[in-house]
Amino acid sequence: MKKLCSLLLLILFISPVRANETYVLKFATLAPQGSTWMNIITDWANQVGKESKGRLTFKLYPGGVSGDEPDVLRKIRFGQLQGGAMTGHGIGYIYSPVRVLEIPFLFRNYDEVDHVRARLMPDIREGFRKNGFELLGWMEVGFIQLFSQEPIYSLEDMRKRRIWLWQGDPLGKAFFAASGISPVPLPITEVFTSLSTGLIDTTIAPPLGAIALQWFSKTPYMTNMPVMDGIGGLLVTRKFFEGLPADLQKLLLQTGEEAGKRLLVETRQDNEKSLKVLKEHGVTFTNEWKDSDAVLYDLRDRAAAALAKDGYIPGELYARTRQELEEYRARISKK
């Protein structure tokens, strides 16, 4: 009985102290200040601070001030940061199989993306947890286009260009290798300068990203053929997350999911609006792609096979994704 009373007193003593503790989530992103992504992340941070009554606050590091995504992940490992809004590139260092959703020439529209992702999401969440992260919200950068200083109409044209490859990206490397293209690997933080100096003359980005990062000002042509859907996530380390009281964990999950949903909707809307902005600023859209779908699909499958061989994206996961997609298309075609 004495031990029980002592335990109860200890719990009563600790609980109020823990309830009054404050926590700071140091959170980094490449999203520039004033961009759609950063505005929503800022709103999310303000909401968490308000609803937690200041017990949980964010310290935001926007616009790549903490470095490229591999730099951010290193700082997370050293405890200097606890989370970030990551694109597929950064996510690949945490749980690479999820990048099956980024394999080029797989999806035709966002309905297909949403359906397949929903089917895979339980495994995606568990994959992040097993690798030390909690997925708070899902986001995307949108369908990726080619932006270039000369018009591109084919794979052969691409082989003549100095195309940027996000340094250290296995998915991009596999795609370019299957295409017979020799890209120029660079951190994302060096792309704008490299477009200015001529080190590269072609880059890949969603329309919104090309504007937010000002790459469009150096690339007067956009190849109007979506290459892939760029994914993203709002992530926090399990160590930080599990160190929060239960009510703050619940708040972070709930608000993170809401922020992710808003990011999906507004990113898609703003990517569509960005096409008009690009035209107004003199960017020429090239629509006459010469290679057949069969050629592009063969390229896709060869890149996927290389990624499976390297263990980056399991072959069975790619097969499952293709099956989910084909079954969905079959149902839609019957309506």
N, C-alpha and C positions, 0 to 999 in steps of 0.2 A: 504493500500500500504506500509505503514511504517513497519507493521508486516511482510509482504511478503519479503521486502528487508532485514529485520533483519534475517529472516529464511534462506534466500539465503546466506547471509554473514556467518551465523553460519555453514551451510553445507560446504561452500568453505573453512572455517577455519578448520573444523574438518577433512574433507576428507584427506588432505595431511598428517595430523598427524597420522591418522589411517593407511594410506598406508605405513607409515614408521615404524609402530609398529612391534616389533618382538615377536614371540610366540615360546614357548618350549613345546613339547609334551613328557612328561615323560612316557615311554612305557616299560612294563615288560613282560618277557616270561620265561618259564622253559627251552626253547631250549638252549643247551650248546653252548658256543663259538666254532666256527669252524664247527658246524653241518649244514646240508643243510638248515634247517629252519632259523638259525641265519644268515647265509651268505646272504640269500635272503632278510631278514628283514633289515640287514645292508645296502644292496644295495638300498633298497627302501628309507631308511632314508637319504642316501647320495643324491639320486635323488631329493627328496623333498627339501632338503637344497639347492641344486644347482639350481633347476628350480624356487624356490621362492627367489633366490638371498639372502639367509640367513634370510629371514623374518620368515620362519617356519623351525625349526630344531627339531631333536629328541634327547632325552637323553635316551639311551637304558640301560636296566637292564636285562642282560641275565642270563641263567643258574640257575634260582631260587634264585638269590641274594636278591630278594624282598620277598622271601618266597614261600610257596605253593600257588596255585591259589586262595583259599579262603583268604589268607593273602593279596594277590595283590588286590582283590576286596575290602577288608577293607580299604586298603590304598587309593584306588580310591574314596571310599565314604568320606574319610577324606581330600581329595584334594591333597594327597601326590603324587599320580600318576593320569594320565588322560586316560590311555589305556593300552592295552596289546594284545598279541597273545595268545588266550585261546584255550584249548582243550574242549571237550565236558563236562568234569567235571566242569570247571569254567563257561562255558556257561549255564550249568544247574541252576546256582544260579541267572542268569540274565533272561533267557527265556527258561524254561525247555521243553516246547513242541517240540522244534527243535531237541531234542534228540531222537525223533521217528526214526531218521536216524541212530541211534546207537543201536537199539534193536537187540540183538543177533540172528544169523541165519536167517536174513531177506534177505540180498542181496547175490548174487552169484558172481557178478563181478562189475567192475567199470562202465560199460555201464549202468547197472541197477541203480547204485547209482546216476550217473549224470542225468539220465532221471527223476527220482523221485524228486531229489533235485531241478531241474529246475522248475518242476511243483509247488513245495511248496515255492520257493524262495520269491515271493512277500509277502506272509504271514509271512515268516521268518523275512524279513527286517522290516516289520511293527511291528512285535512282539518285536524286539530289540528296535525300536524307542519308543514304548509305555513304555518300561522299562528303558528308560534313556540312551540308547546307539545307536551309529551309526555303522552299519556293513560296514567296508571299503573294506574288501576282505574276500573271503571264502577260507579255507584251510582244510587240513585233515592230520591225522597222519598215515592213511592207515589201512589196514586190520590187526586186532589184532590176535596174536597167543599166545599160552601158552608156557612159558619157565620154565623148572623145573629141579630139581636135580635128579629126578628119572623119567623114562619114564611114560607117561600117555596115556592110550588107551581107556578110558571110563569115564563116570560120576562116576562110582564106584571108579575108581582110583583117581579121583579128590577129592572125599570125604575123602580120606586117607592123603591128602596133606595139608600143611600149606600154603594156598593161600592168597596172598595179595589182599586186597580190598582197593581202594582209599578211605581214611577216609571221611565220610560224603557224599558218592555217593549213591543216592537213586536207580539209575538204576542198579548199580552193586549189591547192597543189594537185590533188587527184583530178579535179576537173580540167585544169590546164594541161596536165600530162596526157590525159585521154584525148585532148583536142590537138595535141602537137603544138601548143603555144608555150613560149618561154616568157613568163611574166617577170616583173621587177618587184622583189619582196621589200616591203617598207612598213614601218609602224604607221598606224592611221594618222598619228600626229604630224607626220612628215609629208602627207599627200599634197596638201595645198602648195607648199613650197616647191615640191618636186614637179608639180604641174607647171609652175611658173618658170622653173629653170630648164624644163625640157627633159628631165630625167625620166619622166613618164608622160604619155600623151593621152592615156585612156584610163578611166577608173570605173568602178561599179558602185552604185548607190541607189536607194529609192529616191524618187523626185524630192520629197521633203528633206531628206538628208543632203542631197546635192545643194539645196538652197541653204539649209542651216549651216553647212560647213563651207559655203561659198565656192564649192568646186565647180558649179555650173558656169561661173564667171570665166573659167579657164577652158571650158569644154563646150563649144558652140553646137555640138551635135549630140542627140540622144537617140539611141537605137530603140525604137518603140516595140520591144519584144521582151516581156518579163522573163528573166532568167531563173529566178527562184524567189521564194518568200523568206525574207530575213526575220529570224525569230529573236526573242529577247525575254528576259525575266528579271523580276525584282527579287533579289536574293539576300539572305542574311546567314551568318554562320550558325550552326547548331549550338555551338558553345555559347554564343551571345544569347540566342533565342531561349535556350534551356535555363539560362541564368536569370531570366525575367520571371516575376510572379505570374501565376496563371492568368490573372485578369489582363495583364499587359500582353501576354502571348496571344490571348484571344483577340485583343484590340488590334495588334499588329497583323494578325492573319486576316481579320475581317476587313480592315481598311486597305490592306495590301491587295486583297482580291478585288475590292471595289476600284482601286487605282488602276489595276491591270485591265479591268473591263473598260474603264474610261480611256485608257491608253490605246486599246485595240480600236475602239470606235473612232476616236478623234484622230489617231494616226492615219487610219484609212481615209477618213474624210479629208484630212489635210494633204495627203498624198495626191488625192484627186484634184484638189484646189491648186496644188503645186504645179500640175501640168499646165494650167492656164497661166500661172505666173512665169513659168519657163518660156512659154511661147511669147508672152509680152516682153520678155527680156531678150528676145531674138534667138533662142535656142531652136534649131531645126530638128524636127522629128523625122527619122528615116524609117519607113514602114516596109520597104521592099526587101525582106529577108530571102536569100536565094536557096539556102539549104533546106531540104525537106524535113518534115517532122520525124521521119524514120531515121535520118542521120542524127538528129538531136537526141532521139530516144536511145539510139545505140551508144552515143557518147555518154548519156546519163547512166546507162547500165554498166558500161565499162568503168566509169568513175566509182560507182557503187561497189563493184566487184573489188576494185583496188582498196577501197576503204574497209571492206570486209576482211580482206587478206591481212591488212595492217591491224585489225582488231579495233578500229576506230568506230565503225558502225556495223554491228553484227549482221551477217547476211540474212539470218532468219527474221530480224527486225525489218529489214528492207522488204523482204518478201511479204511479211504481215502487213506492212504499210501499203504496199501495192495492192494486196488483196482487199483491204478495207476500202481503198480508193475505187477499185474496179467494181466492187459490190455496190458502193454508193452511186457510182455513175450508172450502173444498170438499173437501180431503183428509180433514179431521176428520169432516165430515158423512157420509162414505162408510164410516167405521169402525163 
